[in-house]
Amino acid sequence: MLATFQPLLDAAQGLDLSDPKAARETLQQRFDPTGPAAKALNQALIGLLEEGKICENGEMPVRWGRVTKATPESGDHSIDVVLMNGPGPRHRHPNGEIDYCIAMDGEPTFDGQPAGWVVFGPDSVHIPTVAGGTMLIVYLLPQGAMEFLKS
């Protein structure tokens, strides 16, 4: 299953997250979320969701699942996939976070940003929130680093 995520891992390889806007622009150049490769990936991810192979834990507004811990094979990123239509738990990204967001229904936004790439810099904190619909989100965490915080 890791091979399904390879285009995202390739796009994230060596990315400097200290400037989230520049990192997002680089990701869009490396893997266009509106291009044919993205459409094929989106269909593959939706297929995994329908088969119960991802997002197998929890219940809405947040269903989640871990694909892999950070390993050399995953470019030292952990991969989690989340299906959301509301807020999730408050957390901190010690090394930043790279999100690939797919609109499932409605006109969803993730923390106010539309479907596609969303980037959070090192030491950022947020309550991840999807509004206006449902999103399938692939979370890539450098070194798998994330710290859950009390709200």
N, C-alpha and C positions, 0 to 999 in steps of 0.2 A: 504493500500500500504506500510505502514511502515514495516510490517512484512517481505517484500521482502528484505529489507536492514538489517535485524537483524543479519545475519552472519557477516557483516562488522562491525556493531556496537559492537557485541560481541568481535571480534578480536581487536578492538580499545580500549576496556574498560581498564582503568587504565594504559594506555601506557604512558611512559615518552618520550616526544618528544625532550628533550634537546640533545639527541644523535641520530640524524636521521638515521644513518646507523644501529645502534643497534635496533632502533624501527622498521625499515623495516625488519630486520631479525626476530624479534619477530612476526611481522604480518605474514610473510611467514610461520612461524611454526604454528601459530594459524589458518590461513586460506590460504592454498596453492593455489595461483592463477592459477596453472596448473592442479589441482585435479578435481575429479568428482563433488564435491559440487560447485566449482567455475564455472565449465562448465554449470551446471544447473542454477546458479545465472545469469551468463552472458546471457543465453537464455531468462530468465525471464526479465532481464533489456532491452534486445533488443525488446522483445515483448511489454513492456511498451512504448518504443520509437516509435515503429511502430503504436501503438494505440494512440499516441499523448498525453500520460499521463505524460511524462517527456520531458525536453528540448523543451518546448512549446513556448519559447520566443526567439526573435532575429532571425538572419539569419547567415549563414556560412560566415566567418570561426568559429563563436561561436554562438551556440544555447544553451540556458540554461533554467533551471527551479528549483524552490525550492520545495523540498519534505516536509521539516519541519524545523521550527526554533528549536533552542536548547531547549529541554524539558527533564524532568526526564525520559520519555518513550524512548527518543532517546539517553540516556546515557549522556545528556548534550552536545550533538553535534548537530549542524545544519547539514542538508543534502541537498546538491545541486548536480544536475546532469548536465553535460555539454557535448555537442557534438562539437568537435573541429578538425580543419584541418589547423590551423594557429595560430597567436598570439592572446592573450586576453589582458584585461586591467591590467596594473601594479597595484600590491597591496601588502600589508603587512599582515603578520600573527602574531598578538600579542601573541597568544598561540600556534602557529604551525598549521600545516595542514596535514591531512592524505588523500591520494588519491589512489583510486582503479581504475586502467586504463585498458580498454578493447580495443584491436585492432579491428577496424571495417573493414579497408581495407589498403592495402599496408603494409609497415613495419614501422609503426609510432613509434615515440619516444615522450615523454613528458619531456620537458627541458632536452633532451639528454638521458633519461632513457627509457628502453623498457616497454611494457605492464606489468602490475602487480602492486605491491605496490610502491608508491613514498611518501616520507615523507619530510616535511620542518619543521625546528625547530622554536621555539618561536623567534619573532622579525625578521624573514626572510622576504625578499622582492624579488619579481620577476615579470617578464612579462611572464605569463604562455604561453608556445608555443608548439604546436604539429607540428612535421615535418615528412615527409615521408609517410603520409597517414592520416587516420581519427581515432580518439579515442573517445570512450564514457568514461567519467571520473566521478566517484562519489567522491565528495569533502565532507569530514567530518571535520568540524571546531569546535574545543573545545570551548564551551560557545558561539558558533556562531560568534566568533570574527574575523573580517576581515576589513581592512581599504583600500579603493581605493586611489591611489596616482596619481598625475599628472606625465605623462611620462617625 
